[in-house]
Amino acid sequence: MTDTPHILVTGSTRGIGAAIADALTAKSVRFVGHGRADGPDTIGADLAQTGAADALWDAALARLGGRIDVLVNNAGVFEPIAVDAPVDEWQASWDRTMQINLQASADLCRRAVLHWRERKTGGRIVNVASRAAYRGDSPAHWHYAASKAGMVAMTKSIARGFAGEGILAFGVCPGFTMTGMAEDYLSSRGGEKLLADIPLGKVADPEEVANAVAYLALEAPPSMTGAVLDINGASYVR
């Protein structure tokens, strides 16, 4: 990219997303993030709502002067639902997780592809999925694993479908990452016992994931399109 890259990152106000924002802004890009409320560099949007992703894209496009070069889909939820929960609660949990983790990401990917096709410029998508996409997750997180597997399949489909137009798509699959969400899960699952399943002996730092995302967003060679990078301390090797 010869011009200053214009980048939209969802879920940029905490955890991995905040680390991604820091990693990208350190590279002198023009950046707009997304969170629960508007801010100087943040657009507020509730991605659980139908149409919110499209509204977010339009607002980001306006903030960035009518051009977005890179989309990073990082926003997501990791909320349990028991298999024996009442069916209305079960379905509502699945609907919410799929809407935020997969449908909103798909809506933004669609807008990005259409934007780059119209401009004939090409662009890059980086989707933050999860180790769960390949390994699965706990009995209370089927929907989370399914949503992240969908993100991986979507990423590969975009890469295969639009590479000839210079539209590149990459994925990142972190394992446990030391955000507040991961800390709660680790403590609820026994902490040290869970860490014993990670050969490296530690969960990833958000900065490790963020550096991989920044590399894919700005530096990875085009021939890497469709690649999904694992960041899980060898807890799942494929």
C-alpha positions in Angstrom: 0.0 0.0 0.0 1.6 3.3 -1.1 -0.9 5.6 0.6 -1.6 5.6 4.4 -3.8 2.6 5.0 -7.3 3.3 6.2 -8.4 0.6 8.6 -11.6 -0.4 10.5 -11.3 -2.7 13.5 -14.3 -4.0 15.3 -14.3 -4.6 19.0 -11.3 -2.3 19.4 -11.9 -1.0 22.9 -10.6 -3.9 25.1 -8.7 -7.1 25.2 -7.3 -8.3 21.9 -9.1 -5.5 20.0 -7.3 -2.8 22.0 -4.0 -4.5 21.5 -4.7 -4.6 17.7 -5.6 -0.9 17.8 -2.2 -0.1 19.5 -0.3 -2.3 17.1 -1.8 -0.7 14.0 -1.6 2.9 15.2 2.1 2.4 16.0 2.5 1.8 12.2 1.1 5.2 11.2 -2.1 4.1 9.7 -5.4 6.0 9.7 -7.6 4.0 12.0 -11.2 4.0 13.3 -12.3 1.5 15.9 -15.7 0.2 17.1 -17.1 -0.3 20.6 -20.2 0.2 22.6 -20.1 4.0 22.5 -18.8 6.8 20.2 -15.4 8.3 20.9 -12.7 10.3 19.2 -11.4 7.2 17.3 -14.4 4.9 18.0 -17.8 4.4 16.5 -20.5 2.9 18.8 -22.6 0.1 17.4 -24.4 -2.9 18.9 -23.6 -5.7 16.5 -26.3 -7.9 18.1 -28.8 -5.7 16.2 -29.7 -6.5 12.5 -28.3 -3.7 10.3 -25.8 -2.4 12.8 -22.8 -3.7 10.8 -23.9 -1.9 7.7 -24.5 1.3 9.7 -21.0 0.9 11.2 -19.4 0.5 7.8 -21.2 3.7 6.5 -20.1 5.6 9.6 -16.5 4.4 9.3 -16.4 5.2 5.7 -17.4 8.8 6.5 -14.8 9.1 9.2 -12.1 7.8 6.9 -12.8 10.1 4.0 -14.7 7.6 1.8 -12.0 4.9 1.7 -11.4 1.8 3.7 -8.4 -0.4 2.8 -8.4 -3.0 5.6 -11.2 -4.5 7.6 -10.4 -6.4 10.9 -13.3 -8.3 12.3 -12.4 -8.8 16.0 -15.7 -8.2 17.9 -17.2 -11.3 19.5 -19.0 -12.8 22.5 -18.2 -15.9 24.5 -21.3 -16.6 26.5 -22.3 -20.0 27.9 -25.6 -21.7 27.4 -26.3 -25.2 28.9 -27.5 -27.9 26.7 -30.4 -28.5 29.1 -31.4 -24.8 29.2 -35.0 -24.0 28.2 -35.3 -24.1 24.4 -36.2 -20.4 24.1 -33.1 -19.4 26.1 -31.0 -21.9 24.0 -32.1 -20.5 20.7 -31.8 -16.9 21.9 -28.2 -17.6 22.9 -27.4 -19.2 19.6 -29.0 -16.3 17.7 -27.1 -13.7 19.6 -23.7 -15.4 19.3 -24.2 -16.1 15.6 -25.4 -12.5 14.9 -22.4 -10.9 16.6 -19.6 -13.4 15.8 -20.6 -14.4 12.3 -23.4 -12.5 10.7 -22.1 -9.0 11.6 -18.6 -10.1 10.4 -20.2 -11.4 7.1 -22.1 -8.2 6.6 -18.9 -6.1 7.0 -17.0 -8.5 4.7 -19.7 -8.1 2.1 -19.5 -4.3 2.3 -15.7 -4.4 2.1 -15.8 -6.6 -1.0 -18.3 -4.4 -2.7 -16.4 -1.3 -1.8 -13.1 -2.6 -3.3 -14.8 -4.0 -6.4 -16.3 -0.6 -7.0 -13.1 1.2 -6.5 -11.0 -1.5 -8.3 -8.3 -1.1 -5.6 -8.3 -4.4 -3.8 -8.1 -4.6 0.0 -7.5 -6.9 3.0 -9.7 -8.6 5.5 -8.4 -10.1 8.7 -10.9 -12.2 10.7 -10.2 -13.1 14.3 -11.6 -16.5 14.8 -10.5 -19.0 17.5 -8.8 -22.3 18.2 -12.4 -23.5 18.9 -13.1 -23.4 15.1 -10.9 -26.5 14.7 -10.8 -28.1 18.1 -14.3 -27.3 19.4 -15.1 -25.9 22.8 -16.8 -26.8 26.1 -20.3 -28.3 26.3 -21.7 -24.8 27.1 -20.0 -23.2 24.0 -21.2 -25.2 20.9 -22.5 -21.9 19.4 -19.2 -20.1 20.0 -17.2 -22.9 18.3 -19.7 -23.1 15.4 -19.6 -19.3 14.9 -15.8 -19.3 14.7 -15.7 -22.2 12.3 -18.0 -20.2 10.2 -15.6 -17.3 10.2 -12.8 -19.6 9.0 -14.9 -21.0 6.2 -16.0 -17.5 5.2 -12.4 -16.3 5.2 -11.3 -19.1 2.9 -14.3 -18.6 0.6 -13.5 -14.8 0.2 -9.9 -15.6 -0.5 -10.7 -18.1 -3.2 -13.5 -16.0 -4.7 -11.9 -12.6 -5.0 -8.1 -13.0 -5.0 -8.1 -12.3 -8.7 -9.4 -8.8 -7.9 -6.7 -8.1 -5.3 -9.1 -8.8 -2.4 -7.2 -10.7 0.2 -8.6 -12.5 3.3 -6.7 -13.9 6.3 -7.7 -15.5 9.6 -6.2 -15.7 13.0 -7.1 -18.4 15.5 -6.0 -17.6 19.0 -6.3 -20.1 21.8 -6.7 -18.8 25.3 -5.5 -15.2 25.4 -5.0 -13.3 28.7 -8.0 -10.9 28.4 -10.6 -10.5 31.1 -12.8 -13.0 29.3 -10.0 -15.6 29.2 -9.1 -15.0 32.9 -12.7 -15.7 34.0 -12.8 -18.8 31.9 -9.4 -20.1 33.1 -10.5 -19.7 36.7 -13.8 -21.4 36.1 -12.1 -24.4 34.4 -9.4 -25.0 37.0 -6.6 -22.7 35.9 -3.5 -24.8 36.3 -5.1 -28.0 35.0 -6.2 -26.1 31.9 -2.7 -24.6 31.4 -1.3 -28.1 31.5 -3.0 -28.7 28.2 -0.8 -25.9 26.6 2.7 -27.2 25.8 4.1 -23.7 25.9 2.9 -23.5 29.5 1.1 -20.1 29.2 -1.8 -18.5 27.4 -1.1 -15.9 24.7 -0.7 -12.3 25.4 -3.0 -9.9 23.5 0.0 -8.3 21.9 1.0 -11.6 20.3 -2.3 -11.9 18.6 -2.3 -8.2 17.7 1.2 -8.4 16.1 0.0 -11.3 13.9 -3.1 -9.3 12.9 -1.0 -6.2 12.0 1.3 -8.3 9.9 -1.6 -9.8 7.9 -3.3 -6.4 7.6 -0.2 -4.6 6.3 2.7 -6.8 5.3 1.8 -10.4 4.5 2.5 -11.2 0.9 -0.6 -11.6 -1.4 0.2 -15.3 -1.9 -0.7 -15.9 1.8 -4.4 -15.1 1.1 -6.6 -17.7 2.6 -4.1 -18.5 5.4 -5.2 -19.0 8.9 -2.6 -18.5 11.6 -2.8 -20.4 14.9 -1.7 -18.7 18.1 -2.3 -21.3 20.8 1.0 -22.4 22.4 0.8 -25.7 20.5 -2.4 -26.7 22.4 -3.9 -27.6 19.0 -1.6 -28.4 16.1 -3.1 -29.2 12.7 
